[in-house]
Amino acid sequence: MKRSNLAKQATILLAAVCVTLVGIRAYSASLAQDWLLQVEGVAISRELYSFFLSEALVEAERDESGVPIDMEALREETKARAAALVAINSELYNRRVTLDQLMKARVAERTSALWRVYGNYYTAIGVSKETIALVQGGLAGRDQLFRALYDTGGSRETSEERIQAFFYGNYAAFQGMQLFFTAAEPDGTERMMTNTERLALLEAARDLASEVNREEGPDFFEASQQDRFAEAMSYATPAMHMVMRVVDMPADRFEQVAGLSPERVSVLEFDDGLIIARGVDMRESPEEFYLVHRAECLRILESEAFEQALEELFAAFRADENVTAVDALLDGWDWTLGWRD
């Protein structure tokens, strides 16, 4: 990821300035004896290092005593996590991008939730609530950077046409019911329907569709409540559904659902069940459908490119250990502490 052709020295300075701006006490360059890492001149304190170490421990393989088997790999992972935080903050500062109010609120909410549930664990490893907030801000910073790159007005802006094309090509909505060819037993278990039961359900569904589709026919919901239909369909009622290609159903089934007419109720039969529904023209209500899922679509479209951009960014930030201080921390670490017990 390019940084407007700034020299390395300027980048280091901006990283340090960024740290100052966010007001994090965990970065304490003035306490030389306290730092365990330096990321391009930015000091990472014992407290912040302890947090990243605890995160790295989640995926570390351990022996019977709880001690990590590959201590060097653990240290490298901890360094990488710390460097990523400084890199994100530096890039945001270089771009003059700050967290918006919604993201700040989410950071505060997430920090409070983590501290409420895991506060005792964090206290035991010497990590304060302020440090949790710092890291959560860094995670939010990734989302803010993503938007600064790929959203409207971003330096690598994704066109609205491309986002819309993805949405309308991969999402579909329908109003109706999705029923499966299973029957409930008296003991609460389920079994596959017999062929007779399956044919009866199909017939009821087709009769319901015909009833609703006839001229001056009843409302879909009201018709489904009629005794002759309600019992056959286990008292299911029409509701709004949105599905995504492959994620929610196979592509061939999705195509059938996407092709449902909004003007009439149809019955789609599959091996495991049926859908009785009318289609929904999502373009008529973009605020209800497209805009709700726009951010999700943008993330899907650009996530691979963003991960590559982050790799390039992180590669430019080197983390150097205060070996003596790190050795001392690891020697005194209580490996028996459970992760967020």
N, C-alpha and C positions, 0 to 999 in steps of 0.2 A: 504494500500500500504506500503510495507516494505521499510525502509530506510537503508539498508545495516547494520542492527543491531546497528545503532548509538544510543547513550544514548540520553534521552530527552534534557539534557543540551546542548549537541552538536548540536542537531537539532535547538534549540533556537538560538544558536550562529550562525549557518549557515544561518538561516533566516535573522538575523540582518546583517550578512556579505553580503548576497544576495542583501538586500535593498541598502547597501552602493555601491555595484558594479553597480547597475542600475542607480545610481546617481540621485535619486529622491528627490527633496527638500521637497516634501509633507510629507516624513517620517522624522520628526524632533525631535529626542529624546532629543536634547539639549535644546529645548524650552518646558520645562515641563508644563508650563501653557497653551500651545497650543494643547496638545494632547487630543483627545476625546476618543480614544480607545487604548488599548495595546493588541497586538496579540502576545502572547508568548514573551513579552518583546519588541516587535517592536511597536513603537509609530505611531499612525495614526492621522495625523493633522486635524485641523478643515476643511481645504480645501478638503482633500480627503474624510473625513467623509461626508461633504456636498454633494459631488458627489454621494456617495453610497446612501445617504438619498434620493436624487432626483430620483435615479433609483428605489429605493424601493417604492417610492410614486406612480410610474406608476400603480402598481397592488393593491395599498391600497384602501380600501373602505372609502369614505369620506362623511361627512354630507353636508348640504346645504351651509355651509360657507366654504367648502373646507378642513376642518380640519379632519385628519384621525380619524376614529371611534375607532380603536384599536391601540392606541399609543404604547403600549408595543410590539405588534406584529411588528409594523414598526421598532422599535429599534432593535428587534431581527434580522429582515431581513437585516438591515443595518450592524449589527455586522457580520452576516454570509457572506455578500458580501466582507467585508474587510478581514475577516479571510481567505476566499478563495484565494484572491490575494496574501497574504503572503504565504499561503501554496503552491501555484503553483510556486512562485519564489523560495521558499526554496527547493522544490523537484527538480526543474531544476538545482539549484546550487549543490545540493547533488550528482546529476548524471553527473555533469560537462557538462551540455547541455546549449547552448545559442541559441538565435534566429538566424536563417540563414538570409542571405542578402535579400532573397525574402520576408520573413516575416517582416523584418525590413522596407522594402519598403512599404509593405501593411499597416503596422502600421502608417507610416508617411502619406500615402495617406488617410487612414480612419480618422486620427486625423484632417487633414486639411479640409476634407469634413464636419466633424461634427462641427468644429469651424466656418467654413464659413456659415453654415446654422443656427447653434444654439449658436453661440458665444455670442450674447446678453443675452440669457437666462443664460448661464453658468457664465457670468460676474456678472449678477444680484444676483446669489447665492454664489458668491465669489470663483468660480472655474476657474483656469487658463488653458491655452492650454497645459502646461506641465503636468498637472494632467490628462487631457484627454489622452495624449500620454501614461502616466503610465498605465492607465486602459486598453487602447487598447493593450499595450504590454502584459498585463496579459492575455487578451483574446487570443492573438497570442501564448502566452506561453502554453495555454491549448492544442492548436494544435501541438505545438512542443513536448510537453510531450506525447501526443497520439502517435506521430511518434516514439519517443524514446522508447515507450513500444512495439508497435505492428508492426512497419514497419521493413524493412530489417535491420538486425543487432540489433534490439530492444531486451530488456530483456524478452519480451513475444512475440517474433517474430511470425507473421502469415506467414505460408508457401506460397510461390508464387503459388504452385499448388492449394491451397485452394482458393486463390483470383481469379485465372484464372477459376477454376471450377464454382465459383459463377457468374463471368462475363458471360461466355459462356452459362451458364444455365439460365440466367435471362435477357439477352440482345439479341436483334436480329436486323439486319439491312436489308433493302431492297431498291431496286432502282425502283421507280415507282410512282404511284398516288393513293391516298386514296380519294374516291369520296363518297358523301352522297346522299341519295335518297330525295333530296330537290330541289325545283325549285324556282327561283327568280320571284317575282311579279314586275310589272312596278313601283310600289311605293317604291321598295327597300326591302320590307319584303320577308320572305321566307315561303313556304308552303311545305307540304309533296307531293311528286310526286304521280300522279295517277298510277294505275297499268300499263297502257299503256306506260306512260313515263318511268317507272321503267324498263319494259321489253326492251324498246328501248335502254336505257343506257347499260343494260347488254349485249344486242346484239352487240352494238358498241364496248364495251370493249373486248368481245370475238373475234370480227373481227380484232381488233387492235392486240391482242395477236397472232392471227393466221398469220397476215401480218408480224409481226416482227420475228416469229418463223420459217417461211418458209425458205427453203434453199436459201441463198443469198438474204434474205429479207432486208428491209431498217433498218437503225438505229432506236432504240426505240424512241429517241427524234424527229427525222425527221418524222417518221411515225405518231406520235401524232399530228404533225402540219398539216397533210393533212386535207383538208376541211371536209371530211366525218367523221373524228374523232374529230377534234378540237371543232366544234360547239356542238356536242353531249356531250362532256366532259367539256363544259364551258371553253375551252382553257387552261385547266390544262396541265402541262408538267411533265415528269418524273423527280424526284429528289431523292437524297439520304435521307433516313429516318432511324432513330434508335429508337427503342421502348424498354420499360422495362416491364417485366411481372407484371401484376396486376396494376402497377402504370399508365401505358399508355393504357392498354387494358386488358380485362379479360384473365385469364390463357388459356382458351380453344381457344380463338382467337389468342393469342400469339403463341401457339403451331403450329397453321396453318401458321402463318407468318414465324416462325422460320424454318418451313419445306419447304419453297419455294426453288425451284431449281435455282441455279445461271446460269444454262445453257439455261433456257427458261423462257419466260414471261407467267405467269399464272393469272387467275382471281379467286379471293376469294370473295364469296358472303356472306353478313351478313344481319341481319334484318334491319339495318339502313344505309347500304351502301355497297361498294365493294372496294377491293384493286386489282389493276392491276399492277403487278410487277414481277421482278425476284429477287431471293435471293442474298445475299452477303456473301461470305465466309470471315468472319472477321479475321480468323486465318492467312489469307494471308497478311494482313496489320495490324499487332498488333499496330504499331505506330499511326495509324489513328483511331483505335477503342479501343483496350484493354488499352493501356497506357494512353489514354485520360480519361478513366473512372476508372482507377485502384484505385486512392485515394478515389473515391466515394465508390467503392466496399469495400475497406478496412474499411472505416468508418461504413458502414452498418453492416459488419460482426462483428466488435468489439465495436460498440457504447455502447451496454448494459454492456459489461465487463468494459469498460472505466468509465462509469458513476458510477458503483459500486466501482471501484478503487478510484475515486474522493471522493465518500462518506466516504470511509475509511480514506483517506488522510485528508479531512477537519475535520473529527471528532477528530483528534489529535491536532488541533489548537484552543485554547481557546481565546476568545476576552473578555477583561474586560473593562467596561465603566469608564470613568471619569464622574461620575453621575452629579456632579455640572455643569461641562462644557457642557454636553449634554443637561441638563435641560435648561441652558441658551440659547443654540443654538435653541432649539425647541420653547422656549418662544418667541424668536425674529424672528422666521421664518415667511416669508410672504406666507401664505397658498393660497393667491389669485393668486400667480404667476402660469400661465398656463404652462403645461409641454412643454418646448421647443417651445413656441409661437414665 
